[in-house]
Structures are given as structure tokens and as C-alpha cells.
Amino acid sequence: MKFTSHPNSGFPHSSCGQYSFTDYEKNERSLQRCKCSGTQHDWEVDDVGPDLSEALSALRERFGDKSQKGRVYLVGTGPGDPGYLTLRAVELMQSADVILYDRLVSNEILEYVHDAAIMIYVGKQKGYHTRSQDEIHELLLQFAGQGATVLRLKGGDPIVFGRGGEEMDFLRQRGIQVQTVSGITAASGIGSELGIPLTHRGLSNSVTFLTGHSRDGGFDTTAELAAHAKQNSTLVVYMGLGALPTLTATLQDQGIKPLTPAVAIMKGTTADQRAVFAPLGELAEAVEDAGLKSPTLMMIGEVVSLSPLYPGDGARADVDSHTINAIFGKGFTPLSSEDPSIDLEQGTERLSK
């Protein structure tokens, strides 16, 4: 039996977030994920169960009147491909009492969660948040307060534009022990996937990570771009799809050449990944023509030209996952805990010693 959260079908995002007890096989977990494309969720589940208080009651029954507070782990799952998971992440996914997971955590990665876990979806995307950040803070606090081991599961690295620092600060101020487990951040994982080094002698002696979202939700990094707009540097922009026209125009205003190689990668490292190569001056138009959606990462700099997928100076290319796999000899075969060649139990036992 798994206690899993899902929004009530047909309710607006701002008022959903109910919970239900659901017994299902691992291959049916995708039915618990939101598939909405508008202002309402689209869940393929029928029953709507009790609210958060019942989840807390379940934990009280499990731990009794235990006065000792639990611990929270902020865990990164890497850029998407389960092959980028760390052994420490898998160990915690197979032992935590409660797991709060984000939109960027794939179903293939959730396969590693043990069946007794309480799972709560707290994903966000532009314009639609199942839970506000303050609500997520409170959920972590309440579950840890019941003595549970709580896993906050995030895509990428939890402290690289993952708001992990805010969660650490909130919980530590309230006496909750917190530990961060790093994941491979999207820039490193996707760069490796496409054969793009973030630095390279003679082409790039530095790399800068920027976010396309400011604190108020807009894009206001002109001063930062001016400081980092260098021809011998690599610029990686997270969550910048909506601000791409402004970003590319600002970079050119600050002196970056319009023909500078650039690429936008949607759902990097996953079976649905797609990469659009174009010179900086045409990147926004090329991305719009390709219809890329979030999550999309941008990489800008001469190092992009080192990718075997690079179409040549001034040219464009729209590359799908099949082409990427063919060129790099990679088949998308997620790791399986049942794969006899992978001794996860031995690996996680070694970590606990």
C-alpha cells in the first residue's frame, strides 16, 4: 500500500492537492503524474481520498509518540536519465519514509522508490504550482516533526537553482537536521551528453550559470550579462526559455557576436531530448520555430562548436534523441534494480558503513 498525493481531477491548480490511498504496481506510477496542458489537471485516477491530516496520522501510527525529530535529505536526481543517479540517492529512495518530488523527477527515476514510501507531488512549472515554496517548507517541517525520514527529491542538483538553500535555512532554524545529496547539474550532464565541454583551452576559460527567473518571476539580469558577456567564456542559462529573445538581444548589445555558437536543449539526457543549434543571433527564432517547451537549457559559447552535432558556423540544426543516440552510440536503457549486472544492494550497503 502506498500513500500517494494527487490533485483532484477537474480542480484548478490553485485549489488542488488532495491525497488518496492507492494500491498500484510500479509500472502504473505514471498515472499519478499531472498531464495537464491548460488551467486544469488531467489525472487518470478515480478516487479522491483524505487530506494531509490523514498522511500525518499515518505517520503518527507508524512512529507512535516518538519525540525525536526526523531528518530531511535534499537529493538531486541529475538531469533526467536514471543513469546519472548517485548511489546515495538510490539508497535514500529505497529507505525514506516520505518523499516530496518535483516535476523534473521522471517516472523511470521513481522506479527506485520503495513501495512503503509516502509520496507527495509538489511540482512546479511556469504559471502552475501545485504547492507554493512556503507550503513545501511547511510540509517538510510537519513530516520531519513526526520523526520521519523525509526525502526532498529534485531534478539536477538541489542547490543549483533548486531552492535547496532556502529549504535548508528554513528547517535548520526550526531545529530540523538537513543533509544535501548533490546531483549532476543539468549543465554538466547535458553538456556531456552532447559532447560539449563547459571549458576548453583556447576557447573558454570560464563558465557562468544564470537563471532566467528573477525572484519576482521576471528576467532582469542585464547587469549580470554585461559582467559575463565574454567571447572566451561559456554561458549556461537555466529556466530561460520565456526570456530567450531578451537574453540573446542583451548579450549581443553587450558585445557577444551574433554568430557565436549556441544550443537550446529540451528534456536533456531523457528519451525525449531535443537539441536546437543556431548562432546566437538566430537562437530565439530557431527555438520558437522548433516549438521547444520547458524544461529547456541554453548553452552559449565557442565550446558548442565542439559537439559532433554542431551543424557548422552560421547554420541551424534541430536534432532529436534518435540522432543523438545514433551519433554517441547510446541507447536509452534506464537502469533497473532487477538488472543482474547491477548490485545496488551491495553498493548502498557500502555507503552506509
N, C-alpha and C positions, 0 to 999 in steps of 0.2 A: 504494500500500500504506500502510495506517495502522496504527500500533501503538496499540491501544486497550485500556483496562482494563475488566474486568467481573468481578463476583463470580461464583463458581461456583454455578450454579443448584442449589438444594436445600440449600446450606450455611447455617448460622445467620449472622447479621450479624457476630457477634464473631469468626468464623473465616474470613470470605470475603475477597476482594480479590485474586484471581489475575488473570493477564493473558493475552491472546491476540493473535496477529496476525490481523487480519480485513480483508478487502478488501470494501468495500461502498460503495454510492452515497450521496450526501448525504441523499437522502430516506429512507434506512434508518437514520439515526443514532438515531432514537427507539428502535430495538430494543436499543440499548446502555444505555438508561436503566432504572433499577430501577423496577419497577411493583408492588413488594410491598405487602401490606396487613397483614401479620402478622409473625411471627418469622422468616420466610424470604424470600429474594429470589425474584423471578419474572422471569427473563431469557429472552428469546426468541433465544438463541444456542445453538449446539450444541457447538462445540469449546471446550475449556479448554486454554490454552496455557501457556507458560513463566512463571516468576515474575519478580519485579522485577529480578533479576540480569541477565536477558536484555534488559530495557529499557536497563539501564546499558551492557551490552555493545554494543547497537546504537548508543548514543551514542559509545562509545569508537571504534567503527569509523568513525563519521561525522566525529569530530574528531581522531582519531589520538591521539598522546601530548601533545596541547595542554596546556601547563601553566597557561595563563591561565584564571582562573575566569570563569564566566559571570555574567550579571546576572539578577536576579529583578524582575519587574514585578507589583505588586499592583494589579489592574484591576477597577474596578466596572462592572457592565453595566446599572445602573439598575434600575427597579422591575419590569421584565418585558417590556414592549413593546420590540421592537428599535429602534423609532423614537427611543427615549431613549438609544441608544448614542452615545458620543462618537466623533469621527473618530480620535482617538488610540487608543481601544480597538480599533477595526476594524483600524487599521494593525498593531497588535501581534498581533491574532488571525490576520492574514494573513502573519506573518513569524516568529513564535516557534517554537522547536524543540520545546518541551514545554509542555503546557497541563494544569494541575490545576484542575478545575472543580467547582463546588458544585451542590447540588440545585436552587437557585433560578435557575440559568442555563438558560434554555429552549432547546429544540431549534431554534427559529427564530433565536436568537442564535448558536448553534453552527454555523449555516449559513455564517457568515463565517470560520470556521477553515479554513486551507488544508489540502489533502489530505495533505501530508507530515508534519504535526504528530503527535507522540506525545501522545495524550490519556489522562488518568487521572482517573477519577471519585473524588472524595473527599467526597461529600455527607454531610450530617448531618441528622437530624431527631430529635425528642424520643424517646429510648429506643433509637435505632438510629444508630450511627455506623460508616460503612464504614472510616474511619480516625480515630484519636484526633488531637487537636491536636498532640501530641508527634510522632506518626508523620508528620503533614503537614509539620512543621518539618524532620524528617529527610529526607523526600523532596525538599523544596525544596533543601536543602543538598547532597544527593548529586547531583542533576541539575545544579545550578549548578556543583558541583565538577568536573564533566566538561567544562566550558566551554560548556554550553548556555545559550541564552536561554530563560528559564523564565517562563511566564505563569501567575500565580495568579488565576484568573477567579472573581469573586464577584458575587452579586446586590447591587443597591443601590450603596452606597459602601463601599469596603473598610475605611475607618477610622471608620465609624459603626456600632457594634455588629457589626463584621465580623471582629474579632480581627486586623485588619491590623497594629495596633501591636505585638502580640506577635510576629508573624512578622518584622516589620522589626527588632525588637530582637534576636531570636534570630540572624538572618542577619548583621546588622551586627557583632555580637560575634564572629562567625566569619569576618570578612573578606569577606563577600559584598556586592556593591553591590545596593542595593534602591531602586526608584523606585515611588512611588504614583501611580496614574492615577485621579482621582476619578470616581465615577459619581453620577448623580442619586439621592439617597437616597429611600427609599420615601415618607417623609412629604411631600416636595416633589412627587414625581411623581404620587402618588395624590391628594394634595390638588388639584393642578392638574386631574387627570383628572375629578374630581367637582365642580369649581367651588368648592372650599373654600380660601380664603386662610388661611395659617397665622397671620398677624397682620392686624388691620383696625382702623383708627382708630375709637375709641369702643367696640369690642368686645373687642379683645385687643391688649395692648401687649408681650406676650412669648410665647415658645413654649418648651416643655420636651420633650426626648426622653428617654424612660425605656425600659429593657428589663425584660421580665417574668421574666428569668432572672438570678438572682444567681450568684456564682462556683461555689457548691456545687449549682446546679441548681434551687434553690427560688425563692421570691419573698419578699423581705424588704426592702421599700423603704418601710415605713411612715414613717420619718423623712423620706425624700425627698419622699414625697407630702404630708406635713404642710407641708414647706417650700414646695412648689409649688402647693398647693391654693388657687388664687385664682380668683375669678369672672371677672376680666378677663385671663385667660391661656388659652393653648391647650396641652393636654397630648396628646402622641402617645406611644403605647406600642407598642413592637416586641416580638414574641415573647411576648405576654402572654395568649394565649388560655386556657391552662390555669389562669392565676391571675386570670381576669377577675372571678369572684364576690368574691374577696378584695379586688381592686383597687377595684371600684366601691363596695363597702361601706366601705373605708377612706377613700375620697375623701368620701363622704357624712358619715362620722364627723368628718372634718376641716373640714366646713362647706360643701362644694360641694352646691348644691341638687339634689335628686333629678330635677327637670325640666330640668336642663342638657342641651342637645342633644349627642348622641353618635352615633358611627357605627363599625361594625366592617367592614373591607373584606378580603375573601379574594381572593388572587391578583390584586391590584390592577393595572390597566393591561393585563392579558392578555385573551385571548378568553374566558377562563373566570371573569373577575372577577365579584364579587357583593358588594353593599353592604347591610348591615342597619342601618337608622336606628332609634333608640329614645331616649327620655330616659334619662339616666344610671341612674336607679333601676331601670329595666327592661332595661337593655342585656344583662346576663348571661343573663337568661331568654330574651330575643329571639334571642340568638346560639345558645343551646342549642336552641331550637325550630327554628331555621333549619338546624342541623347544620353550621355552618361548621367548616372544617378549617384546619390550618396550610398555608401562611403567611397569617396574618391580622393586620392592623394596626388599632389603635384610635385614634380621634381624638375628643377630648372638649373641649367649649367652645362658646361662643356663635357662633363662626365657622361651625360646622357648619350652622347655620340659614341660611346664605347660599347653600348649594348649591341649584340648581334641583330637585334630587331630594328635598329635605327635605320630609317629609310634613306638617309643622305641629307646633306645640307640643303635647307630650304624646302624639303619635301615633307609630305604628311603620310601617316600610316595609321590604320585602325586595325589592331591586332587582337584576335580572340584567344581564348585559352587553348584551343586545339593547336593553333600555330605556335604558341609559346611552349606548349608541352613537346611538340614535334622538334623544335629547334634545340631545346635544352634536354631532350630525352627524358622528360618527366611525365609519368602517368599519374593522375590524381587518385592515389590509393591510400585513403586515410588509415592510420594505424588502428589496429584492433586489439583490445585486451585479450582476445581469444587467439591471436596470431602466435603460433608456437615458437616463432623465431624471436619474439619479444618477451622477455621475462620481466614484466612490470613489477610483479610482486618482489622479486629479488632486488630490483633497483630501488623500490621505495623502502624496503627493509633496510637497505644500506644507508639511506638518507636518515632514517630515524635513530641510527646508532650514534 
